[in-house]
């Protein structure tokens, strides 16, 4: 089974090994067909030491690291 991967921007890197990644997507209203943007925040485990707030990263679904952390930072795409 393949793991889901998402691309987002790091919103907070204040915790020691966890970052908060904001992922945006575009949805369409079922009746009015207007497009709107929704965002969701994912706590992700971070073993890379050089990630700061504002960086663009790729995260992938993984085993649970804690009660809320189920994602892992794979790589840093942009600063």
C-alpha positions, 0 to 999 in steps of 0.5 A, a space after each residue: 500500500 502506498 503512503 499518502 504524500 502532501 506538500 505544504 508550508 511550515 507554519 511553526 517549528 517551535 517544538 523539538 522534533 515536530 513541525 506544523 505544516 499547513 496544506 492548502 487545497 481548492 474545493 468546488 461548492 456542490 450547488 454554486 460551483 464556486 471554487 474556494 481554498 481550504 487549509 488544514 494543519 498537520 503536525 509532522 515528525 521532523 528529524 531534519 535540523 534545518 527546517 524553519 517556519 516558512 519552508 516548503 516541505 513534503 510530508 508523508 503518512 507514517 506510523 503514529 509518533 504520538 497521539 497527534 503526530 501521524 506524518 513524517 517530513 520527507 524532504 525540504 523543497 524550498 526555503 
